[in-house]
Amino acid sequence: MKSFSTVFLSTFLLIGVIFTTNAVADSDSGYWFFSRGDQAGVAPVTNANYKEECGACHFAYQPGLLPTRSWQKLLSAKALEDHFGENAELDEDTLKELLDYAISQAADKSSHKRSRKMNASIKTGETPLRITEVSYFRKEHREIPKRLIADNAKVKSLSNCDACHQKAAEGIFEEDTINIPGHGRWDD
C-alpha cells in the first residue's frame, strides 16, 4: 500500500503537469487561458453566405471577435433594419443561417487565441456591438496615432481591419502582417 505522502505527491505532480500543459499566461495581456488546442488568431470566415452578405458592405468580421450575446443582438431582424445607419435586412432563412454560423464561431466558443483574448477582456454583462468597443482591441491599437488612422484616407477608421492587417481575412492579426497605407510596416 502506498503511503499518503506518495499518493499526495503523485497527485500533486499530475495536477501540476496538467495545469502547466493546459494553462497559458499571455504576457501581452496578462490574461490566463486554459488551452483547448489553442490556435493563433481567429478562425477565418468559412460560410459563403456570411462572407457575401456581410462583406458586401464592409469587411466580413470574423465571429470570433465578439461573444455570442453580441452576435444575437447584432443579427436580430430589428437590429438589421438600422445596422449602423444602413438597412441590412435579410430574409428569414438567410438571417437564421448567418446567426447560427456567427454563434457557432463566437469568441466565447472559440479555441483561437485572439478570440479568447477578446472574450476575456469583455466584462460580464457587457454586450459590445462594435469590435472597436472591446477593451482588448482598444489596448492593442492604443499606440497608433490618429494621423495614421482617422486622418488617413486609405484607412479612415479602426473598423477597416483589412486596410492595415494584410492577412485579416485569414484571421491573422499579428504585428508582422501590418502595413499601414502611407506609413508602411508597424513597429511599436
C-alpha positions, 0 to 999 in steps of 0.5 A, spaced: 500 500 500 502 506 498 503 511 503 499 518 503 505 522 502 506 518 495 499 518 493 499 526 495 505 527 491 503 523 485 497 527 485 500 533 486 505 532 480 499 530 475 495 536 477 501 540 476 503 537 469 496 538 467 495 545 469 502 547 466 500 543 459 493 546 459 494 553 462 497 559 458 499 566 461 499 571 455 504 576 457 501 581 452 495 581 456 496 578 462 490 574 461 490 566 463 487 561 458 486 554 459 488 551 452 483 547 448 488 546 442 489 553 442 490 556 435 493 563 433 488 568 431 481 567 429 478 562 425 477 565 418 470 566 415 468 559 412 460 560 410 459 563 403 453 566 405 456 570 411 462 572 407 457 575 401 452 578 405 456 581 410 462 583 406 458 586 401 458 592 405 464 592 409 469 587 411 466 580 413 468 580 421 470 574 423 465 571 429 470 570 433 471 577 435 465 578 439 461 573 444 455 570 442 450 575 446 453 580 441 452 576 435 444 575 437 443 582 438 447 584 432 443 579 427 436 580 430 431 582 424 430 589 428 437 590 429 438 589 421 433 594 419 438 600 422 445 596 422 449 602 423 445 607 419 444 602 413 438 597 412 441 590 412 435 586 412 435 579 410 430 574 409 428 569 414 432 563 412 438 567 410 438 571 417 437 564 421 443 561 417 448 567 418 446 567 426 447 560 427 454 560 423 456 567 427 454 563 434 457 557 432 464 561 431 463 566 437 469 568 441 466 565 447 466 558 443 472 559 440 479 555 441 483 561 437 487 565 441 485 572 439 478 570 440 479 568 447 483 574 448 477 578 446 472 574 450 476 575 456 477 582 456 469 583 455 466 584 462 460 580 464 454 583 462 457 587 457 454 586 450 459 590 445 456 591 438 462 594 435 469 590 435 472 597 436 468 597 443 472 591 446 477 593 451 482 588 448 482 591 441 482 598 444 489 596 448 492 593 442 491 599 437 492 604 443 499 606 440 497 608 433 496 615 432 490 618 429 494 621 423 495 614 421 488 612 422 482 617 422 486 622 418 488 617 413 484 616 407 486 609 405 484 607 412 479 612 415 477 608 421 479 602 426 473 598 423 477 597 416 481 591 419 483 589 412 486 596 410 492 595 415 492 587 417 494 584 410 492 577 412 485 579 416 481 575 412 485 569 414 484 571 421 491 573 422 492 579 426 499 579 428 504 585 428 508 582 422 502 582 417 501 590 418 502 595 413 499 601 414 497 605 407 502 611 407 506 609 413 508 602 411 510 596 416 508 597 424 513 597 429 511 599 436 
